[in-house]
Amino acid sequence: MRVGLLAVFAGQGYGVLATHPFGLSYYNALVVGLPGAERLGLELTYWGDAVDRVLLDRLVREAPPDAPAALVPTLYYPRQGLVTTTRAMARRPILLADQEDAGRARWLVVSRRTAYWPPGLRERLATGKVVTRRSRQGVWLSAIYEVEPETARTGR
């Protein structure tokens, strides 16, 4: 009995370590971790924890100064994009707008909380270039995309 409990505990511990530092993306062995959650169509991340300094530092290295950038989705509080902006981004300067301004952005910082993605985002990402992704267990949780601004495509 003890050996069985120890095995279950160790198995669950692996899942926690495998998703670190994105603990909110943890799914237990019953779901088969993040790959199982993805197959089942479950939310893969919740509070934008996968949009981290590593991801944002890459945006600083890739995007030119004053590049129009937006955080998608933004759903927690007004000006979430601006609050997410790091010191390195502010020095460049690259300031993240909220998703309402994503249509004008060339650079999208995307959290994979798909239930809150605005209409048309999936199609826009499909035509854009993936700059980098943050993944765990082979499943991407956040990414930077370089996309054509919608205003340039529609002529507005």
C-alpha positions as CSV (number, residue, x, y, z in Angstrom):
1,M,0.0,0.0,0.0
2,R,2.8,2.4,0.9
3,V,4.7,1.7,-2.3
4,G,1.5,2.4,-4.3
5,L,0.9,5.7,-2.5
6,L,4.5,6.7,-3.0
7,A,4.3,5.9,-6.7
8,V,1.1,8.0,-7.1
9,F,2.7,10.9,-5.2
10,A,5.9,10.7,-7.2
11,G,3.9,10.6,-10.5
12,Q,2.0,13.7,-9.5
13,G,5.2,15.4,-8.5
14,Y,6.6,14.8,-11.9
15,G,3.7,16.8,-13.4
16,V,4.4,19.8,-11.1
17,L,8.0,19.8,-12.0
18,A,7.3,19.3,-15.8
19,T,5.1,22.5,-15.9
20,H,7.4,24.7,-13.7
21,P,7.3,27.7,-13.6
22,F,3.9,27.7,-15.2
23,G,2.1,25.9,-12.3
24,L,-1.3,27.0,-13.4
25,S,-0.9,24.8,-16.5
26,Y,-0.6,21.7,-14.4
27,Y,-2.9,18.8,-15.2
28,N,-2.7,15.5,-13.3
29,A,-1.9,12.0,-14.6
30,L,-5.6,11.2,-15.0
31,V,-5.7,13.8,-17.8
32,V,-2.2,12.7,-19.0
33,G,-0.7,16.2,-18.3
34,L,-0.7,19.1,-20.8
35,P,-0.8,16.9,-23.9
36,G,-3.9,15.2,-22.6
37,A,-5.5,18.5,-21.7
38,E,-4.8,19.8,-25.2
39,R,-6.3,16.7,-26.8
40,L,-9.4,17.1,-24.6
41,G,-9.8,20.8,-25.6
42,L,-9.2,22.1,-22.0
43,E,-7.7,25.5,-21.2
44,L,-4.0,25.2,-21.2
45,T,-3.2,28.3,-19.1
46,Y,-5.3,30.6,-17.0
47,W,-3.9,33.8,-15.7
48,G,-1.2,34.7,-18.3
49,D,1.5,33.2,-16.1
50,A,3.3,31.8,-19.3
51,V,3.8,35.4,-20.5
52,D,7.0,35.8,-18.5
53,R,10.2,37.8,-18.6
54,V,11.9,35.2,-20.8
55,L,9.2,35.7,-23.5
56,L,9.1,39.5,-23.1
57,D,12.9,39.8,-23.3
58,R,12.8,38.0,-26.6
59,L,10.3,40.6,-27.9
60,V,12.9,43.3,-26.9
61,R,15.5,41.5,-28.9
62,E,13.3,41.0,-32.0
63,A,11.1,44.0,-32.3
64,P,12.3,47.4,-33.5
65,P,12.0,50.4,-31.1
66,D,8.4,51.8,-30.9
67,A,7.1,48.7,-32.6
68,P,3.3,48.4,-32.2
69,A,2.7,45.4,-29.9
70,A,-0.3,44.0,-28.0
71,L,-1.0,41.4,-25.4
72,V,-3.8,39.0,-26.3
73,P,-6.0,38.2,-24.4
74,T,-6.3,40.9,-21.9
75,L,-9.0,40.1,-19.5
76,Y,-8.0,40.9,-16.0
77,Y,-7.9,44.7,-15.7
78,P,-7.7,47.8,-17.9
79,R,-4.2,48.5,-19.2
80,Q,-3.0,45.0,-18.5
81,G,-0.6,45.2,-21.5
82,L,1.0,48.4,-20.1
83,V,1.4,46.8,-16.6
84,T,2.9,43.7,-18.2
85,T,5.6,45.9,-19.9
86,T,9.0,45.3,-18.4
87,R,11.8,47.8,-17.8
88,A,13.7,46.5,-20.7
89,M,10.7,47.0,-23.0
90,A,10.1,50.5,-21.7
91,R,13.8,51.4,-22.4
92,R,13.6,50.2,-26.0
93,P,10.7,51.5,-26.0
94,I,8.1,48.8,-26.8
95,L,4.9,49.2,-24.9
96,L,2.2,46.5,-24.9
97,A,-1.3,47.6,-25.7
98,D,-4.4,45.7,-24.6
99,Q,-6.1,43.4,-27.1
100,E,-8.5,46.1,-28.2
101,D,-5.6,47.6,-30.1
102,A,-4.3,44.2,-31.4
103,G,-5.5,45.0,-34.9
104,R,-2.9,47.8,-35.2
105,A,-0.1,45.7,-33.8
106,R,2.6,44.1,-35.8
107,W,3.8,42.1,-32.7
108,L,1.4,40.0,-30.7
109,V,2.2,38.5,-27.3
110,V,-0.2,35.6,-27.0
111,S,-1.3,33.6,-24.0
112,R,-2.9,30.4,-24.9
113,R,-6.2,31.0,-23.1
114,T,-8.2,30.3,-26.2
115,A,-11.7,30.8,-24.7
116,Y,-10.9,34.5,-24.4
117,W,-9.2,35.0,-27.8
118,P,-11.0,37.6,-29.8
119,P,-12.8,36.6,-33.1
120,G,-10.3,36.2,-36.0
121,L,-7.2,35.8,-33.8
122,R,-6.7,32.2,-34.7
123,E,-6.7,33.0,-38.5
124,R,-4.4,36.0,-38.0
125,L,-1.9,33.9,-36.1
126,A,-2.1,31.3,-38.9
127,T,-0.9,33.9,-41.4
128,G,1.8,35.3,-39.1
129,K,5.3,34.3,-38.2
130,V,6.0,32.5,-34.9
131,V,9.0,34.3,-33.3
132,T,9.2,32.2,-30.2
133,R,7.0,30.0,-27.9
134,R,7.1,29.1,-24.3
135,S,6.2,25.4,-24.0
136,R,5.9,22.7,-21.4
137,Q,5.5,18.9,-22.1
138,G,5.5,19.7,-25.8
139,V,2.5,22.0,-25.6
140,W,2.9,25.8,-26.3
141,L,1.5,28.1,-23.6
142,S,2.5,31.5,-24.8
143,A,4.1,33.0,-27.9
144,I,5.2,36.0,-29.8
145,Y,3.9,36.4,-33.3
146,E,4.9,38.9,-36.0
147,V,1.8,39.6,-38.0
148,E,0.5,42.0,-40.6
149,P,-1.5,44.8,-38.9
150,E,-5.2,44.5,-39.8
151,T,-5.2,48.2,-40.8
152,A,-2.5,47.5,-43.4
153,R,-4.5,44.5,-44.8
154,T,-7.8,46.4,-45.0
155,G,-6.4,49.8,-46.0
156,R,-8.0,51.6,-43.0
